[in-house]
């Protein structure tokens, strides 16, 4: 997760660690290459808004987890 958080877009994002956890198949923030591709797909301009909204709510939901 630490290498992915070095990307400028995630480094300045207060939700960077939560984003990594949401896209991590193991849910611990460690990402496989496929997890990384899934994340890039959702953040692309071509991704359907419905899918973007689904992941936005997942990321926001991580805020309230203890």
PDB file of N, CA, C and O in Angstrom:
ATOM      1  N   UNK A   1       0.821  -1.189   0.000  1.00  0.00           N
ATOM      2  CA  UNK A   1       0.000   0.000   0.000  1.00  0.00           C
ATOM      3  C   UNK A   1       0.869   1.259   0.000  1.00  0.00           C
ATOM      4  O   UNK A   1       0.480   2.269  -0.587  1.00  0.00           O
ATOM      5  N   UNK A   2       2.015   1.219   0.634  1.00  0.00           N
ATOM      6  CA  UNK A   2       2.836   2.419   0.752  1.00  0.00           C
ATOM      7  C   UNK A   2       3.310   2.934  -0.608  1.00  0.00           C
ATOM      8  O   UNK A   2       3.418   4.144  -0.802  1.00  0.00           O
ATOM      9  N   UNK A   3       3.592   2.037  -1.544  1.00  0.00           N
ATOM     10  CA  UNK A   3       4.034   2.483  -2.873  1.00  0.00           C
ATOM     11  C   UNK A   3       2.890   3.131  -3.637  1.00  0.00           C
ATOM     12  O   UNK A   3       3.094   4.111  -4.354  1.00  0.00           O
ATOM     13  N   UNK A   4       1.705   2.593  -3.489  1.00  0.00           N
ATOM     14  CA  UNK A   4       0.553   3.161  -4.189  1.00  0.00           C
ATOM     15  C   UNK A   4       0.220   4.534  -3.621  1.00  0.00           C
ATOM     16  O   UNK A   4      -0.185   5.432  -4.359  1.00  0.00           O
ATOM     17  N   UNK A   5       0.387   4.698  -2.324  1.00  0.00           N
ATOM     18  CA  UNK A   5       0.106   5.998  -1.704  1.00  0.00           C
ATOM     19  C   UNK A   5       1.121   7.066  -2.087  1.00  0.00           C
ATOM     20  O   UNK A   5       0.943   8.231  -1.730  1.00  0.00           O
ATOM     21  N   UNK A   6       2.175   6.703  -2.799  1.00  0.00           N
ATOM     22  CA  UNK A   6       3.146   7.675  -3.276  1.00  0.00           C
ATOM     23  C   UNK A   6       2.687   8.388  -4.551  1.00  0.00           C
ATOM     24  O   UNK A   6       3.252   9.416  -4.926  1.00  0.00           O
ATOM     25  N   UNK A   7       1.661   7.843  -5.219  1.00  0.00           N
ATOM     26  CA  UNK A   7       1.123   8.522  -6.392  1.00  0.00           C
ATOM     27  C   UNK A   7       0.602   9.885  -5.957  1.00  0.00           C
ATOM     28  O   UNK A   7      -0.059   9.992  -4.924  1.00  0.00           O
ATOM     29  N   UNK A   8       0.891  10.928  -6.731  1.00  0.00           N
ATOM     30  CA  UNK A   8       0.501  12.289  -6.325  1.00  0.00           C
ATOM     31  C   UNK A   8      -0.990  12.429  -6.009  1.00  0.00           C
ATOM     32  O   UNK A   8      -1.363  13.159  -5.091  1.00  0.00           O
ATOM     33  N   UNK A   9      -1.836  11.739  -6.761  1.00  0.00           N
ATOM     34  CA  UNK A   9      -3.275  11.846  -6.560  1.00  0.00           C
ATOM     35  C   UNK A   9      -3.709  11.257  -5.214  1.00  0.00           C
ATOM     36  O   UNK A   9      -4.654  11.749  -4.598  1.00  0.00           O
ATOM     37  N   UNK A  10      -3.029  10.220  -4.763  1.00  0.00           N
ATOM     38  CA  UNK A  10      -3.387   9.603  -3.484  1.00  0.00           C
ATOM     39  C   UNK A  10      -2.616  10.203  -2.320  1.00  0.00           C
ATOM     40  O   UNK A  10      -3.096  10.196  -1.187  1.00  0.00           O
ATOM     41  N   UNK A  11      -1.439  10.716  -2.586  1.00  0.00           N
ATOM     42  CA  UNK A  11      -0.609  11.285  -1.523  1.00  0.00           C
ATOM     43  C   UNK A  11      -1.297  12.480  -0.864  1.00  0.00           C
ATOM     44  O   UNK A  11      -1.183  12.666   0.347  1.00  0.00           O
ATOM     45  N   UNK A  12      -1.999  13.279  -1.640  1.00  0.00           N
ATOM     46  CA  UNK A  12      -2.662  14.469  -1.109  1.00  0.00           C
ATOM     47  C   UNK A  12      -4.116  14.205  -0.717  1.00  0.00           C
ATOM     48  O   UNK A  12      -4.785  15.083  -0.172  1.00  0.00           O
ATOM     49  N   UNK A  13      -4.594  13.014  -0.991  1.00  0.00           N
ATOM     50  CA  UNK A  13      -5.980  12.672  -0.702  1.00  0.00           C
ATOM     51  C   UNK A  13      -6.101  12.155   0.733  1.00  0.00           C
ATOM     52  O   UNK A  13      -5.436  11.182   1.089  1.00  0.00           O
ATOM     53  N   UNK A  14      -6.937  12.788   1.561  1.00  0.00           N
ATOM     54  CA  UNK A  14      -7.081  12.321   2.943  1.00  0.00           C
ATOM     55  C   UNK A  14      -7.697  10.921   3.048  1.00  0.00           C
ATOM     56  O   UNK A  14      -7.619  10.287   4.101  1.00  0.00           O
ATOM     57  N   UNK A  15      -8.303  10.442   1.970  1.00  0.00           N
ATOM     58  CA  UNK A  15      -8.915   9.120   1.966  1.00  0.00           C
ATOM     59  C   UNK A  15      -8.032   8.077   1.280  1.00  0.00           C
ATOM     60  O   UNK A  15      -8.507   6.982   0.980  1.00  0.00           O
ATOM     61  N   UNK A  16      -6.775   8.388   1.028  1.00  0.00           N
ATOM     62  CA  UNK A  16      -5.880   7.498   0.289  1.00  0.00           C
ATOM     63  C   UNK A  16      -5.804   6.098   0.860  1.00  0.00           C
ATOM     64  O   UNK A  16      -5.897   5.121   0.117  1.00  0.00           O
ATOM     65  N   UNK A  17      -5.634   5.984   2.172  1.00  0.00           N
ATOM     66  CA  UNK A  17      -5.545   4.651   2.776  1.00  0.00           C
ATOM     67  C   UNK A  17      -6.861   3.907   2.679  1.00  0.00           C
ATOM     68  O   UNK A  17      -6.873   2.690   2.499  1.00  0.00           O
ATOM     69  N   UNK A  18      -7.962   4.619   2.796  1.00  0.00           N
ATOM     70  CA  UNK A  18      -9.279   3.975   2.681  1.00  0.00           C
ATOM     71  C   UNK A  18      -9.535   3.514   1.255  1.00  0.00           C
ATOM     72  O   UNK A  18     -10.122   2.455   1.031  1.00  0.00           O
ATOM     73  N   UNK A  19      -9.093   4.310   0.296  1.00  0.00           N
ATOM     74  CA  UNK A  19      -9.245   3.931  -1.108  1.00  0.00           C
ATOM     75  C   UNK A  19      -8.507   2.621  -1.363  1.00  0.00           C
ATOM     76  O   UNK A  19      -9.045   1.717  -2.002  1.00  0.00           O
ATOM     77  N   UNK A  20      -7.287   2.517  -0.867  1.00  0.00           N
ATOM     78  CA  UNK A  20      -6.510   1.289  -1.049  1.00  0.00           C
ATOM     79  C   UNK A  20      -7.192   0.095  -0.398  1.00  0.00           C
ATOM     80  O   UNK A  20      -7.202  -0.995  -0.969  1.00  0.00           O
ATOM     81  N   UNK A  21      -7.758   0.283   0.778  1.00  0.00           N
ATOM     82  CA  UNK A  21      -8.431  -0.824   1.466  1.00  0.00           C
ATOM     83  C   UNK A  21      -9.678  -1.276   0.721  1.00  0.00           C
ATOM     84  O   UNK A  21      -9.965  -2.472   0.663  1.00  0.00           O
ATOM     85  N   UNK A  22     -10.420  -0.334   0.151  1.00  0.00           N
ATOM     86  CA  UNK A  22     -11.639  -0.686  -0.583  1.00  0.00           C
ATOM     87  C   UNK A  22     -11.309  -1.503  -1.821  1.00  0.00           C
ATOM     88  O   UNK A  22     -12.019  -2.456  -2.142  1.00  0.00           O
ATOM     89  N   UNK A  23     -10.244  -1.142  -2.517  1.00  0.00           N
ATOM     90  CA  UNK A  23      -9.901  -1.851  -3.745  1.00  0.00           C
ATOM     91  C   UNK A  23      -9.047  -3.091  -3.500  1.00  0.00           C
ATOM     92  O   UNK A  23      -8.853  -3.888  -4.418  1.00  0.00           O
ATOM     93  N   UNK A  24      -8.544  -3.269  -2.315  1.00  0.00           N
ATOM     94  CA  UNK A  24      -7.724  -4.432  -1.983  1.00  0.00           C
ATOM     95  C   UNK A  24      -8.604  -5.664  -1.839  1.00  0.00           C
ATOM     96  O   UNK A  24      -9.567  -5.647  -1.072  1.00  0.00           O
ATOM     97  N   UNK A  25      -8.292  -6.722  -2.559  1.00  0.00           N
ATOM     98  CA  UNK A  25      -9.095  -7.951  -2.456  1.00  0.00           C
ATOM     99  C   UNK A  25      -8.954  -8.595  -1.085  1.00  0.00           C
ATOM    100  O   UNK A  25      -9.839  -9.333  -0.651  1.00  0.00           O
ATOM    101  N   UNK A  26      -7.847  -8.323  -0.400  1.00  0.00           N
ATOM    102  CA  UNK A  26      -7.662  -8.854   0.955  1.00  0.00           C
ATOM    103  C   UNK A  26      -8.165  -7.872   2.019  1.00  0.00           C
ATOM    104  O   UNK A  26      -8.134  -8.184   3.209  1.00  0.00           O
ATOM    105  N   UNK A  27      -8.628  -6.689   1.600  1.00  0.00           N
ATOM    106  CA  UNK A  27      -9.190  -5.645   2.461  1.00  0.00           C
ATOM    107  C   UNK A  27      -8.226  -5.128   3.521  1.00  0.00           C
ATOM    108  O   UNK A  27      -8.660  -4.564   4.525  1.00  0.00           O
ATOM    109  N   UNK A  28      -6.927  -5.311   3.314  1.00  0.00           N
ATOM    110  CA  UNK A  28      -5.951  -4.799   4.269  1.00  0.00           C
ATOM    111  C   UNK A  28      -5.104  -3.682   3.674  1.00  0.00           C
ATOM    112  O   UNK A  28      -4.201  -3.165   4.332  1.00  0.00           O
ATOM    113  N   UNK A  29      -5.393  -3.314   2.440  1.00  0.00           N
ATOM    114  CA  UNK A  29      -4.656  -2.248   1.778  1.00  0.00           C
ATOM    115  C   UNK A  29      -3.607  -2.745   0.808  1.00  0.00           C
ATOM    116  O   UNK A  29      -3.183  -2.002  -0.077  1.00  0.00           O
ATOM    117  N   UNK A  30      -3.175  -4.002   0.959  1.00  0.00           N
ATOM    118  CA  UNK A  30      -2.221  -4.570   0.008  1.00  0.00           C
ATOM    119  C   UNK A  30      -2.973  -4.918  -1.272  1.00  0.00           C
ATOM    120  O   UNK A  30      -4.016  -5.570  -1.239  1.00  0.00           O
ATOM    121  N   UNK A  31      -2.429  -4.476  -2.385  1.00  0.00           N
ATOM    122  CA  UNK A  31      -3.136  -4.649  -3.648  1.00  0.00           C
ATOM    123  C   UNK A  31      -2.376  -5.554  -4.599  1.00  0.00           C
ATOM    124  O   UNK A  31      -1.152  -5.485  -4.709  1.00  0.00           O
ATOM    125  N   UNK A  32      -3.126  -6.401  -5.280  1.00  0.00           N
ATOM    126  CA  UNK A  32      -2.576  -7.179  -6.373  1.00  0.00           C
ATOM    127  C   UNK A  32      -2.606  -6.290  -7.624  1.00  0.00           C
ATOM    128  O   UNK A  32      -3.181  -5.202  -7.611  1.00  0.00           O
ATOM    129  N   UNK A  33      -1.991  -6.761  -8.677  1.00  0.00           N
ATOM    130  CA  UNK A  33      -2.028  -6.000  -9.919  1.00  0.00           C
ATOM    131  C   UNK A  33      -3.464  -5.849 -10.411  1.00  0.00           C
ATOM    132  O   UNK A  33      -3.834  -4.794 -10.926  1.00  0.00           O
ATOM    133  N   UNK A  34      -4.269  -6.890 -10.257  1.00  0.00           N
ATOM    134  CA  UNK A  34      -5.666  -6.836 -10.667  1.00  0.00           C
ATOM    135  C   UNK A  34      -6.438  -5.815  -9.838  1.00  0.00           C
ATOM    136  O   UNK A  34      -7.285  -5.096 -10.368  1.00  0.00           O
ATOM    137  N   UNK A  35      -6.146  -5.747  -8.530  1.00  0.00           N
ATOM    138  CA  UNK A  35      -6.781  -4.743  -7.668  1.00  0.00           C
ATOM    139  C   UNK A  35      -6.443  -3.343  -8.163  1.00  0.00           C
ATOM    140  O   UNK A  35      -7.310  -2.473  -8.236  1.00  0.00           O
ATOM    141  N   UNK A  36      -5.178  -3.138  -8.500  1.00  0.00           N
ATOM    142  CA  UNK A  36      -4.730  -1.843  -9.001  1.00  0.00           C
ATOM    143  C   UNK A  36      -5.453  -1.481 -10.295  1.00  0.00           C
ATOM    144  O   UNK A  36      -5.879  -0.340 -10.476  1.00  0.00           O
ATOM    145  N   UNK A  37      -5.590  -2.456 -11.192  1.00  0.00           N
ATOM    146  CA  UNK A  37      -6.299  -2.201 -12.448  1.00  0.00           C
ATOM    147  C   UNK A  37      -7.762  -1.869 -12.197  1.00  0.00           C
ATOM    148  O   UNK A  37      -8.323  -1.000 -12.865  1.00  0.00           O
ATOM    149  N   UNK A  38      -8.385  -2.551 -11.243  1.00  0.00           N
ATOM    150  CA  UNK A  38      -9.772  -2.240 -10.885  1.00  0.00           C
ATOM    151  C   UNK A  38      -9.889  -0.797 -10.405  1.00  0.00           C
ATOM    152  O   UNK A  38     -10.814  -0.081 -10.788  1.00  0.00           O
ATOM    153  N   UNK A  39      -8.939  -0.372  -9.561  1.00  0.00           N
ATOM    154  CA  UNK A  39      -8.958   0.988  -9.048  1.00  0.00           C
ATOM    155  C   UNK A  39      -8.804   1.998 -10.182  1.00  0.00           C
ATOM    156  O   UNK A  39      -9.528   2.992 -10.232  1.00  0.00           O
ATOM    157  N   UNK A  40      -7.870   1.750 -11.086  1.00  0.00           N
ATOM    158  CA  UNK A  40      -7.658   2.666 -12.197  1.00  0.00           C
ATOM    159  C   UNK A  40      -8.883   2.720 -13.108  1.00  0.00           C
ATOM    160  O   UNK A  40      -9.213   3.775 -13.650  1.00  0.00           O
ATOM    161  N   UNK A  41      -9.550   1.588 -13.274  1.00  0.00           N
ATOM    162  CA  UNK A  41     -10.754   1.536 -14.087  1.00  0.00           C
ATOM    163  C   UNK A  41     -11.854   2.416 -13.486  1.00  0.00           C
ATOM    164  O   UNK A  41     -12.502   3.178 -14.203  1.00  0.00           O
ATOM    165  N   UNK A  42     -12.060   2.311 -12.185  1.00  0.00           N
ATOM    166  CA  UNK A  42     -13.112   3.088 -11.535  1.00  0.00           C
ATOM    167  C   UNK A  42     -12.811   4.584 -11.585  1.00  0.00           C
ATOM    168  O   UNK A  42     -13.730   5.396 -11.694  1.00  0.00           O
ATOM    169  N   UNK A  43     -11.544   4.953 -11.506  1.00  0.00           N
ATOM    170  CA  UNK A  43     -11.184   6.367 -11.539  1.00  0.00           C
ATOM    171  C   UNK A  43     -11.043   6.927 -12.952  1.00  0.00           C
ATOM    172  O   UNK A  43     -10.780   8.117 -13.122  1.00  0.00           O
ATOM    173  N   UNK A  44     -11.216   6.078 -13.967  1.00  0.00           N
ATOM    174  CA  UNK A  44     -11.104   6.560 -15.344  1.00  0.00           C
ATOM    175  C   UNK A  44     -12.363   7.325 -15.752  1.00  0.00           C
ATOM    176  O   UNK A  44     -13.430   7.146 -15.165  1.00  0.00           O
ATOM    177  N   UNK A  45     -12.223   8.168 -16.752  1.00  0.00           N
ATOM    178  CA  UNK A  45     -13.361   8.938 -17.260  1.00  0.00           C
ATOM    179  C   UNK A  45     -14.410   8.046 -17.924  1.00  0.00           C
ATOM    180  O   UNK A  45     -15.584   8.410 -17.994  1.00  0.00           O
ATOM    181  N   UNK A  46     -13.986   6.881 -18.412  1.00  0.00           N
ATOM    182  CA  UNK A  46     -14.892   5.992 -19.135  1.00  0.00           C
ATOM    183  C   UNK A  46     -15.755   5.136 -18.209  1.00  0.00           C
ATOM    184  O   UNK A  46     -16.674   4.465 -18.680  1.00  0.00           O
ATOM    185  N   UNK A  47     -15.486   5.145 -16.929  1.00  0.00           N
ATOM    186  CA  UNK A  47     -16.239   4.314 -15.983  1.00  0.00           C
ATOM    187  C   UNK A  47     -17.659   4.857 -15.818  1.00  0.00           C
ATOM    188  O   UNK A  47     -17.851   6.067 -15.703  1.00  0.00           O
ATOM    189  N   UNK A  48     -18.657   3.963 -15.806  1.00  0.00           N
ATOM    190  CA  UNK A  48     -20.040   4.410 -15.602  1.00  0.00           C
ATOM    191  C   UNK A  48     -20.213   5.092 -14.230  1.00  0.00           C
ATOM    192  O   UNK A  48     -19.613   4.678 -13.238  1.00  0.00           O
ATOM    193  N   UNK A  49     -21.030   6.124 -14.200  1.00  0.00           N
ATOM    194  CA  UNK A  49     -21.251   6.887 -12.972  1.00  0.00           C
ATOM    195  C   UNK A  49     -21.835   6.017 -11.857  1.00  0.00           C
ATOM    196  O   UNK A  49     -21.549   6.241 -10.681  1.00  0.00           O
ATOM    197  N   UNK A  50     -22.638   5.044 -12.216  1.00  0.00           N
ATOM    198  CA  UNK A  50     -23.231   4.159 -11.208  1.00  0.00           C
ATOM    199  C   UNK A  50     -22.136   3.394 -10.460  1.00  0.00           C
ATOM    200  O   UNK A  50     -22.198   3.263  -9.238  1.00  0.00           O
ATOM    201  N   UNK A  51     -21.147   2.896 -11.177  1.00  0.00           N
ATOM    202  CA  UNK A  51     -20.041   2.168 -10.556  1.00  0.00           C
ATOM    203  C   UNK A  51     -19.181   3.115  -9.717  1.00  0.00           C
ATOM    204  O   UNK A  51     -18.738   2.752  -8.627  1.00  0.00           O
ATOM    205  N   UNK A  52     -18.945   4.324 -10.223  1.00  0.00           N
ATOM    206  CA  UNK A  52     -18.193   5.319  -9.455  1.00  0.00           C
ATOM    207  C   UNK A  52     -18.906   5.626  -8.137  1.00  0.00           C
ATOM    208  O   UNK A  52     -18.270   5.719  -7.087  1.00  0.00           O
ATOM    209  N   UNK A  53     -20.215   5.780  -8.199  1.00  0.00           N
ATOM    210  CA  UNK A  53     -20.991   6.079  -6.992  1.00  0.00           C
ATOM    211  C   UNK A  53     -20.922   4.922  -6.001  1.00  0.00           C
ATOM    212  O   UNK A  53     -20.813   5.145  -4.795  1.00  0.00           O
ATOM    213  N   UNK A  54     -20.984   3.700  -6.497  1.00  0.00           N
ATOM    214  CA  UNK A  54     -20.902   2.527  -5.619  1.00  0.00           C
ATOM    215  C   UNK A  54     -19.585   2.522  -4.840  1.00  0.00           C
ATOM    216  O   UNK A  54     -19.572   2.284  -3.632  1.00  0.00           O
ATOM    217  N   UNK A  55     -18.498   2.782  -5.529  1.00  0.00           N
ATOM    218  CA  UNK A  55     -17.195   2.800  -4.860  1.00  0.00           C
ATOM    219  C   UNK A  55     -17.031   4.019  -3.960  1.00  0.00           C
ATOM    220  O   UNK A  55     -16.362   3.943  -2.929  1.00  0.00           O
ATOM    221  N   UNK A  56     -17.635   5.140  -4.340  1.00  0.00           N
ATOM    222  CA  UNK A  56     -17.568   6.330  -3.487  1.00  0.00           C
ATOM    223  C   UNK A  56     -18.222   6.039  -2.143  1.00  0.00           C
ATOM    224  O   UNK A  56     -17.705   6.447  -1.103  1.00  0.00           O
ATOM    225  N   UNK A  57     -19.348   5.341  -2.151  1.00  0.00           N
ATOM    226  CA  UNK A  57     -20.016   4.997  -0.896  1.00  0.00           C
ATOM    227  C   UNK A  57     -19.220   3.966  -0.101  1.00  0.00           C
ATOM    228  O   UNK A  57     -19.221   4.003   1.130  1.00  0.00           O
ATOM    229  N   UNK A  58     -18.549   3.058  -0.780  1.00  0.00           N
ATOM    230  CA  UNK A  58     -17.690   2.097  -0.073  1.00  0.00           C
ATOM    231  C   UNK A  58     -16.527   2.816   0.615  1.00  0.00           C
ATOM    232  O   UNK A  58     -16.191   2.519   1.761  1.00  0.00           O
ATOM    233  N   UNK A  59     -15.919   3.760  -0.098  1.00  0.00           N
ATOM    234  CA  UNK A  59     -14.807   4.518   0.476  1.00  0.00           C
ATOM    235  C   UNK A  59     -15.293   5.346   1.652  1.00  0.00           C
ATOM    236  O   UNK A  59     -14.647   5.372   2.700  1.00  0.00           O
ATOM    237  N   UNK A  60     -16.422   6.022   1.494  1.00  0.00           N
ATOM    238  CA  UNK A  60     -16.972   6.839   2.569  1.00  0.00           C
ATOM    239  C   UNK A  60     -17.331   5.963   3.766  1.00  0.00           C
ATOM    240  O   UNK A  60     -17.158   6.387   4.909  1.00  0.00           O
ATOM    241  N   UNK A  61     -17.825   4.755   3.525  1.00  0.00           N
ATOM    242  CA  UNK A  61     -18.189   3.841   4.604  1.00  0.00           C
ATOM    243  C   UNK A  61     -16.997   3.436   5.444  1.00  0.00           C
ATOM    244  O   UNK A  61     -17.147   3.144   6.630  1.00  0.00           O
ATOM    245  N   UNK A  62     -15.815   3.414   4.849  1.00  0.00           N
ATOM    246  CA  UNK A  62     -14.598   3.065   5.601  1.00  0.00           C
ATOM    247  C   UNK A  62     -14.264   4.127   6.654  1.00  0.00           C
ATOM    248  O   UNK A  62     -13.529   3.847   7.601  1.00  0.00           O
ATOM    249  N   UNK A  63     -14.797   5.338   6.495  1.00  0.00           N
ATOM    250  CA  UNK A  63     -14.553   6.412   7.450  1.00  0.00           C
ATOM    251  C   UNK A  63     -15.120   6.030   8.817  1.00  0.00           C
ATOM    252  O   UNK A  63     -14.540   6.366   9.849  1.00  0.00           O
ATOM    253  N   UNK A  64     -16.234   5.340   8.821  1.00  0.00           N
ATOM    254  CA  UNK A  64     -16.938   5.051  10.066  1.00  0.00           C
ATOM    255  C   UNK A  64     -16.587   3.696  10.667  1.00  0.00           C
ATOM    256  O   UNK A  64     -17.092   3.354  11.736  1.00  0.00           O
ATOM    257  N   UNK A  65     -15.727   2.912  10.002  1.00  0.00           N
ATOM    258  CA  UNK A  65     -15.309   1.636  10.568  1.00  0.00           C
ATOM    259  C   UNK A  65     -14.292   1.845  11.682  1.00  0.00           C
ATOM    260  O   UNK A  65     -13.455   2.746  11.610  1.00  0.00           O
ATOM    261  N   UNK A  66     -14.368   1.040  12.669  1.00  0.00           N
ATOM    262  CA  UNK A  66     -13.420   1.131  13.790  1.00  0.00           C
ATOM    263  C   UNK A  66     -12.422   0.007  13.696  1.00  0.00           C
ATOM    264  O   UNK A  66     -11.534  -0.103  14.541  1.00  0.00           O
TER     265      UNK A  66
END
